[in-house]
Amino acid sequence: MGQPIYPPVKTKSKNAWKVWVALLCIVCLCASVIGGVYLSNSLLQSHSASGDGGEFQFPSTAGGTDGRADVTKLQNSNYETISDIAEDLSLSVVTIITSIESVDMFNMTRSGSALGSGIIIGESGDELYIATNHHVLSDAKSVSVIIGMDDAHAVNAYLKGSDQDTDLAVIYLKKSEIPDEVKEQIKIATLGDSDSLRLGDLSIAIGSPVDKSFGNTVTVGSISGLERTVQFQNDDGTSQSMILLQTDAAINPGNSGGALVNGRGEVVGINNAKLTSTDIEGMGFAIPINTAKPILEQLINEGKIRRPYLGITGVSVEDLQNTSQYNLVYGVYVATVVENGPAAKAGVQANDVIISFNGQPINVFDDLTAAIKELGIGGSAEMEILRGYIEGDAQTVTLQVTIEEKPSSY
């Protein structure tokens, strides 16, 4: 099984709903096998502009519907059964195969492959766009796509853009490289309105769990939670929160990047995570499509998401242990400072505690994130840090920092 990109810290909801679990797993690349399969041209052959030089934009959600459907009736739908939805959406959900490399204990490079899912979301010129998760493409050397169950015609794919913070990415196929018999199996998915979902609405998860032979697996459940705030910790030590839909439709490794669909066959979420524990069953999560759409549009049009960047890894003081001996009560503890980043240039050091930024008190990490976002790229501010407390000589130091653009995920 592929390793999760974001080990969990804690999970809670807007309404103070909390779940503490042994493990929260990003359901990403299901299997790594020695000897890669379906190798394509380099994934890094990316382009930042839309295919015909124009601005790509999703059509607005069709009017006259409220997004509601229950588990026994397909409301406001042209479909008569869940089977109708599954049959139609199977033309829009694809299997993504990535080639990866790893170094073993003997320092030898091993080649393998891993699995994910994707959703066909649009086209421009010769390009056919597929949405997936960032973590599906993480460490990929190349990527290919299986449309339907026709694994004899895996099609080369190319990176359009990827964003770790939202766990979203876009790859594209060149229509000129897709065999005619495969083109007949392709349909662009209809995107719905995730803001109109209600608890108990029908949810259908479609993707490729475990192995490519299980492509277009369909599981059925309900929307079991709205606006669930899930906090993850990245590999680099930074933490982030994502507001996700919760579903009890079965989601398994390999489902990442696949579709969460409502009772009218509209994509309302992009599956990306599940809770795993012997005590937990049926708790999967998806990125709401209304959250995803502007990110996907920007990835297609610009190739990246522009964000302000301080250049530290850290954690809220309240989440640290043994802080009482240093009289630390609030602030953000700086674990590491990115070399040549804005914080490093300003003189921030590891073990500093940020207590104020741009005149605003910093109690927890989210306060710092919000202050940086408000300041924006190119903005300058004073920041107050606590230093020397470990040696028993605590002092407040004021530094001047200029925010820069966060480096692209790829």
DOGUSE-721483 format. One record per residue (C-alpha): residue number from 1; residue in one letter; x negated, y negated, z negated. Coordinates in Angstrom, 2 decimals, decimal comma, always signed. Layout:
% DOGUSE-721483
NODE  n  res  x  y  z
NODE  NUM  A  X  Y  Z
...
END
This chain:
% DOGUSE-721483
NODE  n  res  x  y  z
NODE  1  M  +0,00  +0,00  +0,00
NODE  2  G  -1,23  -3,49  +0,74
NODE  3  Q  -2,19  -5,57  -2,25
NODE  4  P  +0,07  -8,47  -3,25
NODE  5  I  -1,21  -11,89  -2,27
NODE  6  Y  +0,38  -13,59  -5,26
NODE  7  P  +0,17  -11,74  -8,60
NODE  8  P  +3,00  -12,96  -10,82
NODE  9  V  +2,92  -15,30  -13,76
NODE  10  K  +6,61  -15,61  -14,59
NODE  11  T  +10,03  -15,71  -13,01
NODE  12  K  +12,91  -18,01  -13,88
NODE  13  S  +15,89  -19,71  -12,28
NODE  14  K  +17,24  -23,20  -12,05
NODE  15  N  +19,70  -22,25  -14,76
NODE  16  A  +17,01  -21,00  -17,15
NODE  17  W  +17,49  -17,36  -16,10
NODE  18  K  +14,25  -15,53  -16,81
NODE  19  V  +12,84  -12,15  -15,99
NODE  20  W  +9,59  -10,87  -17,48
NODE  21  V  +8,21  -7,88  -15,64
NODE  22  A  +5,16  -5,72  -15,47
NODE  23  L  +4,56  -6,62  -11,84
NODE  24  L  +6,00  -8,87  -9,17
NODE  25  C  +4,90  -7,58  -5,81
NODE  26  I  +4,83  -9,49  -2,55
NODE  27  V  +6,04  -6,75  -0,22
NODE  28  C  +3,52  -7,24  +2,49
NODE  29  L  +1,38  -4,97  +4,59
NODE  30  C  +2,55  -1,49  +3,86
NODE  31  A  -0,35  +0,72  +4,87
NODE  32  S  -4,02  +0,34  +5,66
NODE  33  V  -5,39  +3,21  +7,68
NODE  34  I  -8,94  +3,91  +8,79
NODE  35  G  -8,99  +3,39  +12,53
NODE  36  G  -6,73  +0,52  +13,60
NODE  37  V  -3,84  +0,95  +16,02
NODE  38  Y  -2,32  -1,36  +18,64
NODE  39  L  -5,21  -3,82  +18,65
NODE  40  S  -4,48  -7,07  +20,46
NODE  41  N  -6,40  -10,11  +21,57
NODE  42  S  -7,77  -12,21  +18,72
NODE  43  L  -5,12  -13,60  +16,40
NODE  44  L  -7,29  -16,67  +16,07
NODE  45  Q  -6,55  -17,66  +19,66
NODE  46  S  -4,09  -20,19  +18,32
NODE  47  H  -2,45  -23,27  +19,76
NODE  48  S  -1,05  -26,24  +17,86
NODE  49  A  +1,41  -27,66  +20,37
NODE  50  S  +4,72  -26,21  +21,52
NODE  51  G  +4,65  -24,21  +24,73
NODE  52  D  +5,87  -26,86  +27,18
NODE  53  G  +4,34  -29,86  +25,46
NODE  54  G  +7,73  -30,90  +24,02
NODE  55  E  +8,94  -31,02  +20,45
NODE  56  F  +10,47  -27,75  +19,27
NODE  57  Q  +13,60  -28,04  +17,14
NODE  58  F  +16,13  -25,50  +15,92
NODE  59  P  +19,75  -26,09  +16,98
NODE  60  S  +22,00  -27,30  +14,20
NODE  61  T  +24,07  -24,72  +12,36
NODE  62  A  +27,33  -24,12  +14,21
NODE  63  G  +30,21  -26,04  +12,71
NODE  64  G  +33,52  -24,69  +11,53
NODE  65  T  +32,09  -22,04  +9,21
NODE  66  D  +31,22  -22,13  +5,54
NODE  67  G  +28,70  -19,30  +5,46
NODE  68  R  +30,88  -17,14  +3,25
NODE  69  A  +31,28  -13,41  +3,56
NODE  70  D  +31,99  -10,73  +0,98
NODE  71  V  +30,81  -7,15  +0,81
NODE  72  T  +34,05  -5,68  +2,14
NODE  73  K  +35,02  -8,09  +4,89
NODE  74  L  +33,12  -9,88  +7,66
NODE  75  Q  +34,67  -13,33  +7,43
NODE  76  N  +34,60  -15,78  +10,35
NODE  77  S  +32,65  -13,27  +12,39
NODE  78  N  +32,74  -11,87  +15,90
NODE  79  Y  +31,49  -8,58  +14,47
NODE  80  E  +33,88  -5,92  +13,27
NODE  81  T  +31,46  -3,80  +11,26
NODE  82  I  +28,06  -3,94  +9,61
NODE  83  S  +26,93  -1,50  +12,28
NODE  84  D  +27,74  -4,15  +14,91
NODE  85  I  +25,51  -6,62  +13,09
NODE  86  A  +22,69  -4,10  +12,71
NODE  87  E  +22,83  -3,17  +16,39
NODE  88  D  +22,74  -6,80  +17,52
NODE  89  L  +20,06  -8,00  +15,06
NODE  90  S  +17,80  -5,09  +15,97
NODE  91  L  +17,10  -7,09  +19,15
NODE  92  S  +15,81  -10,00  +17,06
NODE  93  V  +13,73  -8,26  +14,36
NODE  94  V  +10,32  -6,88  +15,32
NODE  95  T  +7,54  -4,80  +13,79
NODE  96  I  +4,20  -6,57  +13,35
NODE  97  I  +0,99  -4,54  +13,39
NODE  98  T  -2,20  -6,26  +12,23
NODE  99  S  -5,75  -5,00  +12,55
NODE  100  I  -7,83  -5,56  +9,45
NODE  101  E  -11,36  -4,93  +8,27
NODE  102  S  -12,65  -4,17  +4,79
NODE  103  V  -16,03  -3,50  +3,22
NODE  104  D  -16,31  -0,31  +1,16
NODE  105  M  -18,46  +0,42  -1,88
NODE  106  F  -21,35  +1,37  +0,40
NODE  107  N  -21,16  -2,05  +2,11
NODE  108  M  -19,86  -0,46  +5,29
NODE  109  T  -17,16  -2,18  +7,33
NODE  110  R  -14,00  -0,13  +7,79
NODE  111  S  -11,31  -0,90  +10,33
NODE  112  G  -7,65  -0,26  +9,71
NODE  113  S  -4,15  -1,50  +10,35
NODE  114  A  -1,26  -2,85  +8,31
NODE  115  L  +2,42  -3,45  +8,80
NODE  116  G  +4,95  -6,26  +8,47
NODE  117  S  +8,14  -7,56  +10,06
NODE  118  G  +9,13  -10,66  +12,01
NODE  119  I  +12,15  -12,51  +13,42
NODE  120  I  +12,44  -13,88  +16,96
NODE  121  I  +13,49  -17,50  +16,34
NODE  122  G  +13,02  -19,47  +19,56
NODE  123  E  +11,16  -20,07  +22,79
NODE  124  S  +9,44  -22,84  +24,71
NODE  125  G  +7,87  -22,50  +28,14
NODE  126  D  +6,00  -19,20  +28,26
NODE  127  E  +6,03  -18,79  +24,49
NODE  128  L  +8,43  -16,66  +22,43
NODE  129  Y  +8,25  -17,58  +18,74
NODE  130  I  +8,37  -15,09  +15,86
NODE  131  A  +8,68  -16,10  +12,20
NODE  132  T  +7,02  -14,00  +9,52
NODE  133  N  +5,24  -14,35  +6,17
NODE  134  H  +1,80  -15,85  +5,76
NODE  135  H  +0,72  -12,85  +3,72
NODE  136  V  +1,64  -10,47  +6,57
NODE  137  L  -1,12  -12,11  +8,63
NODE  138  S  -3,61  -12,56  +5,81
NODE  139  D  -7,07  -11,21  +6,78
NODE  140  A  -5,78  -10,09  +10,19
NODE  141  K  -8,36  -9,90  +12,95
NODE  142  S  -5,71  -9,35  +15,61
NODE  143  V  -2,00  -8,71  +15,82
NODE  144  S  +0,54  -7,04  +18,06
NODE  145  V  +4,30  -6,73  +18,05
NODE  146  I  +6,60  -3,76  +18,62
NODE  147  I  +10,03  -4,77  +19,88
NODE  148  G  +12,78  -2,32  +18,99
NODE  149  M  +11,49  +1,23  +18,67
NODE  150  D  +9,41  +1,11  +21,84
NODE  151  D  +5,94  +1,50  +20,31
NODE  152  A  +4,54  +2,44  +23,71
NODE  153  H  +4,68  -1,24  +24,65
NODE  154  A  +3,07  -3,12  +21,77
NODE  155  V  +2,68  -6,72  +22,94
NODE  156  N  -0,28  -8,96  +22,12
NODE  157  A  +0,58  -11,81  +19,74
NODE  158  Y  -1,12  -15,11  +18,98
NODE  159  L  -1,12  -17,40  +15,96
NODE  160  K  +0,89  -20,60  +16,18
NODE  161  G  +0,49  -21,68  +12,57
NODE  162  S  +0,49  -20,35  +9,02
NODE  163  D  +1,08  -21,86  +5,58
NODE  164  Q  +0,12  -20,16  +2,34
NODE  165  D  +2,10  -22,50  +0,07
NODE  166  T  +5,45  -21,51  +1,58
NODE  167  D  +4,34  -18,01  +2,63
NODE  168  L  +5,52  -18,73  +6,17
NODE  169  A  +3,87  -18,25  +9,53
NODE  170  V  +4,71  -18,32  +13,23
NODE  171  I  +3,17  -16,14  +15,89
NODE  172  Y  +4,12  -16,10  +19,55
NODE  173  L  +4,22  -13,77  +22,50
NODE  174  K  +3,49  -14,85  +26,05
NODE  175  K  +6,56  -14,01  +28,08
NODE  176  S  +4,35  -13,36  +31,07
NODE  177  E  +2,72  -10,52  +29,11
NODE  178  I  +5,98  -8,84  +28,06
NODE  179  P  +6,99  -5,89  +30,29
NODE  180  D  +10,34  -6,37  +32,03
NODE  181  E  +11,84  -3,33  +30,33
NODE  182  V  +10,90  -4,83  +26,94
NODE  183  K  +12,37  -8,24  +27,76
NODE  184  E  +15,77  -6,57  +28,04
NODE  185  Q  +15,54  -5,66  +24,34
NODE  186  I  +14,93  -9,23  +23,14
NODE  187  K  +17,42  -11,65  +21,63
NODE  188  I  +16,73  -14,87  +19,74
NODE  189  A  +18,27  -14,67  +16,26
NODE  190  T  +21,03  -17,03  +15,15
NODE  191  L  +20,01  -18,92  +12,02
NODE  192  G  +22,67  -19,55  +9,40
NODE  193  D  +23,15  -21,94  +6,49
NODE  194  S  +21,59  -20,62  +3,29
NODE  195  D  +22,92  -23,57  +1,26
NODE  196  S  +26,48  -22,30  +1,71
NODE  197  L  +25,79  -18,84  +0,24
NODE  198  R  +27,68  -17,73  -2,85
NODE  199  L  +26,97  -15,01  -5,39
NODE  200  G  +28,33  -11,72  -4,12
NODE  201  D  +28,10  -12,59  -0,42
NODE  202  L  +27,18  -9,73  +1,87
NODE  203  S  +23,45  -9,45  +2,56
NODE  204  I  +21,81  -7,16  +5,07
NODE  205  A  +18,03  -6,68  +5,10
NODE  206  I  +16,45  -5,61  +8,39
NODE  207  G  +12,77  -4,81  +8,80
NODE  208  S  +10,09  -2,15  +9,12
NODE  209  P  +9,29  -0,63  +5,73
NODE  210  V  +6,45  +1,80  +5,07
NODE  211  D  +5,62  +2,81  +8,65
NODE  212  K  +6,30  +1,71  +12,25
NODE  213  S  +8,42  +4,82  +12,72
NODE  214  F  +10,94  +3,23  +10,31
NODE  215  G  +11,35  +0,08  +12,42
NODE  216  N  +14,71  -1,70  +12,21
NODE  217  T  +15,64  -0,09  +8,92
NODE  218  V  +18,91  -1,56  +7,63
NODE  219  T  +19,79  -1,88  +3,94
NODE  220  V  +22,96  -3,47  +2,62
NODE  221  G  +23,73  -5,29  -0,62
NODE  222  S  +24,83  -8,69  -1,86
NODE  223  I  +23,37  -12,07  -2,67
NODE  224  S  +22,71  -11,44  -6,33
NODE  225  G  +21,03  -14,73  -7,22
NODE  226  L  +20,68  -18,27  -5,89
NODE  227  E  +17,79  -20,70  -6,39
NODE  228  R  +15,61  -18,25  -8,30
NODE  229  T  +12,35  -20,03  -9,14
NODE  230  V  +9,51  -17,52  -8,91
NODE  231  Q  +6,01  -18,56  -9,92
NODE  232  F  +3,03  -16,88  -8,30
NODE  233  Q  -0,70  -17,14  -8,75
NODE  234  N  -2,82  -17,26  -5,61
NODE  235  D  -6,09  -15,42  -5,08
NODE  236  D  -7,99  -18,69  -5,61
NODE  237  G  -6,48  -19,13  -9,08
NODE  238  T  -3,99  -21,84  -8,19
NODE  239  S  -0,36  -21,37  -9,14
NODE  240  Q  +2,76  -22,31  -7,23
NODE  241  S  +6,50  -21,93  -7,45
NODE  242  M  +8,92  -20,83  -4,76
NODE  243  I  +12,71  -21,14  -4,87
NODE  244  L  +14,09  -17,92  -3,40
NODE  245  L  +17,30  -16,04  -2,75
NODE  246  Q  +17,78  -12,85  -4,75
NODE  247  T  +19,32  -9,73  -3,21
NODE  248  D  +19,91  -6,15  -4,22
NODE  249  A  +19,59  -4,92  -0,63
NODE  250  A  +16,58  -2,60  -0,74
NODE  251  I  +13,35  -4,36  +0,25
NODE  252  N  +10,16  -2,32  +0,52
NODE  253  P  +6,55  -2,85  +1,61
NODE  254  G  +6,62  -3,69  +5,31
NODE  255  N  +9,94  -5,56  +5,04
NODE  256  S  +8,03  -8,81  +4,55
NODE  257  G  +8,86  -11,29  +7,28
NODE  258  G  +12,06  -9,45  +8,18
NODE  259  A  +15,57  -10,85  +8,19
NODE  260  L  +18,10  -11,26  +5,41
NODE  261  V  +21,41  -11,56  +7,25
NODE  262  N  +24,91  -12,63  +6,23
NODE  263  G  +28,26  -11,16  +7,28
NODE  264  R  +28,34  -13,08  +10,54
NODE  265  G  +24,99  -11,76  +11,71
NODE  266  E  +23,17  -15,02  +10,93
NODE  267  V  +19,70  -15,03  +9,40
NODE  268  V  +19,95  -16,72  +5,99
NODE  269  G  +16,58  -15,69  +4,58
NODE  270  I  +13,12  -14,32  +5,35
NODE  271  N  +12,32  -11,39  +3,04
NODE  272  N  +9,06  -11,77  +1,15
NODE  273  A  +9,02  -10,31  -2,37
NODE  274  K  +10,45  -7,84  -4,86
NODE  275  L  +10,18  -7,05  -8,54
NODE  276  T  +8,62  -3,68  -9,19
NODE  277  S  +8,68  -1,84  -12,49
NODE  278  T  +9,98  +1,45  -13,77
NODE  279  D  +12,59  -0,58  -15,65
NODE  280  I  +13,75  -2,63  -12,64
NODE  281  E  +15,72  -1,70  -9,55
NODE  282  G  +17,21  -3,72  -6,73
NODE  283  M  +15,62  -7,13  -7,23
NODE  284  G  +14,33  -8,44  -3,93
NODE  285  F  +13,73  -12,01  -2,81
NODE  286  A  +13,85  -13,99  +0,41
NODE  287  I  +12,88  -17,50  +1,48
NODE  288  P  +16,12  -19,42  +2,20
NODE  289  I  +16,36  -20,18  +5,91
NODE  290  N  +17,20  -23,84  +5,23
NODE  291  T  +13,90  -24,09  +3,38
NODE  292  A  +12,05  -22,27  +6,13
NODE  293  K  +13,35  -24,11  +9,19
NODE  294  P  +11,49  -27,43  +8,81
NODE  295  I  +8,29  -25,58  +7,93
NODE  296  L  +8,61  -23,30  +10,95
NODE  297  E  +9,32  -26,27  +13,22
NODE  298  Q  +6,21  -28,07  +12,00
NODE  299  L  +4,07  -24,96  +12,39
NODE  300  I  +5,28  -24,60  +15,99
NODE  301  N  +4,77  -28,26  +16,83
NODE  302  E  +1,60  -29,05  +14,87
NODE  303  G  +0,08  -25,71  +13,91
NODE  304  K  -0,16  -26,57  +10,22
NODE  305  I  +1,56  -28,28  +7,30
NODE  306  R  -0,11  -31,50  +6,15
NODE  307  R  -0,28  -31,74  +2,35
NODE  308  P  -2,16  -33,90  -0,16
NODE  309  Y  -5,00  -32,11  -1,91
NODE  310  L  -7,01  -32,66  -5,10
NODE  311  G  -9,31  -29,64  -4,84
NODE  312  I  -9,14  -27,87  -8,18
NODE  313  T  -7,87  -24,61  -9,58
NODE  314  G  -6,32  -24,78  -12,99
NODE  315  V  -3,49  -24,02  -15,33
NODE  316  S  -1,27  -25,84  -17,80
NODE  317  V  -2,84  -26,08  -21,24
NODE  318  E  +0,37  -24,67  -22,72
NODE  319  D  -0,25  -21,43  -20,79
NODE  320  L  -3,76  -20,98  -22,20
NODE  321  Q  -4,67  -18,99  -25,29
NODE  322  N  -6,80  -20,17  -28,23
NODE  323  T  -6,36  -23,86  -27,41
NODE  324  S  -5,56  -24,84  -30,98
NODE  325  Q  -9,23  -24,60  -31,99
NODE  326  Y  -9,94  -27,42  -29,53
NODE  327  N  -6,84  -29,45  -30,46
NODE  328  L  -5,54  -29,16  -26,89
NODE  329  V  -1,80  -29,72  -26,74
NODE  330  Y  -0,98  -30,80  -23,19
NODE  331  G  -2,57  -31,44  -19,81
NODE  332  V  -4,02  -29,35  -16,98
NODE  333  Y  -7,11  -27,28  -17,67
NODE  334  V  -9,54  -27,34  -14,72
NODE  335  A  -10,86  -23,83  -14,10
NODE  336  T  -12,88  -24,54  -10,96
NODE  337  V  -13,59  -27,51  -8,73
NODE  338  V  -13,71  -27,04  -4,95
NODE  339  E  -17,10  -28,03  -3,57
NODE  340  N  -16,95  -31,32  -1,61
NODE  341  G  -13,25  -31,67  -2,43
NODE  342  P  -11,66  -34,89  -3,67
NODE  343  A  -11,96  -33,92  -7,34
NODE  344  A  -15,62  -32,98  -6,95
NODE  345  K  -16,36  -36,29  -5,25
NODE  346  A  -14,65  -38,09  -8,13
NODE  347  G  -16,79  -36,30  -10,72
NODE  348  V  -14,31  -33,78  -12,12
NODE  349  Q  -15,98  -30,79  -13,76
NODE  350  A  -14,89  -27,29  -14,74
NODE  351  N  -13,37  -27,18  -18,26
NODE  352  D  -12,11  -30,76  -17,96
NODE  353  V  -8,50  -31,32  -18,98
NODE  354  I  -6,49  -33,76  -16,86
NODE  355  I  -4,17  -35,74  -19,12
NODE  356  S  -3,16  -38,66  -16,90
NODE  357  F  -2,95  -39,30  -13,14
NODE  358  N  -2,08  -42,58  -11,46
NODE  359  G  -0,70  -43,94  -14,71
NODE  360  Q  +1,57  -40,93  -15,30
NODE  361  P  +1,06  -38,55  -18,25
NODE  362  I  +0,24  -34,99  -17,19
NODE  363  N  +1,79  -32,42  -19,50
NODE  364  V  +1,90  -29,38  -17,21
NODE  365  F  +0,58  -28,39  -13,78
NODE  366  D  +3,86  -29,29  -12,07
NODE  367  D  +3,43  -32,89  -13,29
NODE  368  L  +0,05  -33,08  -11,56
NODE  369  T  +1,41  -31,53  -8,36
NODE  370  A  +4,29  -34,02  -8,27
NODE  371  A  +1,99  -37,01  -8,89
NODE  372  I  -0,39  -35,97  -6,11
NODE  373  K  +2,50  -35,45  -3,70
NODE  374  E  +3,91  -38,87  -4,55
NODE  375  L  +0,54  -40,55  -3,99
NODE  376  G  +0,03  -38,88  -0,62
NODE  377  I  -2,94  -38,27  +1,66
NODE  378  G  -5,41  -41,15  +1,56
NODE  379  G  -4,03  -42,61  -1,67
NODE  380  S  -6,38  -43,54  -4,49
NODE  381  A  -5,67  -43,33  -8,21
NODE  382  E  -7,25  -43,33  -11,63
NODE  383  M  -7,20  -40,08  -13,54
NODE  384  E  -7,96  -39,60  -17,21
NODE  385  I  -9,64  -36,41  -18,31
NODE  386  L  -10,61  -34,95  -21,64
NODE  387  R  -14,24  -33,74  -21,73
NODE  388  G  -16,67  -32,45  -24,34
NODE  389  Y  -14,03  -30,88  -26,58
NODE  390  I  -15,74  -27,48  -26,43
NODE  391  E  -18,88  -28,95  -28,00
NODE  392  G  -16,77  -30,79  -30,60
NODE  393  D  -17,41  -34,18  -29,00
NODE  394  A  -14,14  -34,84  -27,19
NODE  395  Q  -13,95  -38,03  -25,17
NODE  396  T  -11,61  -39,47  -22,58
NODE  397  V  -13,21  -40,25  -19,22
NODE  398  T  -11,56  -42,30  -16,47
NODE  399  L  -12,36  -41,35  -12,86
NODE  400  Q  -11,30  -42,76  -9,50
NODE  401  V  -10,12  -40,18  -6,94
NODE  402  T  -8,96  -40,41  -3,33
NODE  403  I  -6,53  -37,70  -2,20
NODE  404  E  -7,40  -35,84  +1,00
NODE  405  E  -5,51  -33,53  +3,33
NODE  406  K  -5,45  -29,92  +2,21
NODE  407  P  -7,47  -27,67  +4,52
NODE  408  S  -5,37  -25,49  +6,81
NODE  409  S  -4,62  -21,90  +5,78
NODE  410  Y  -6,38  -20,71  +8,92
END
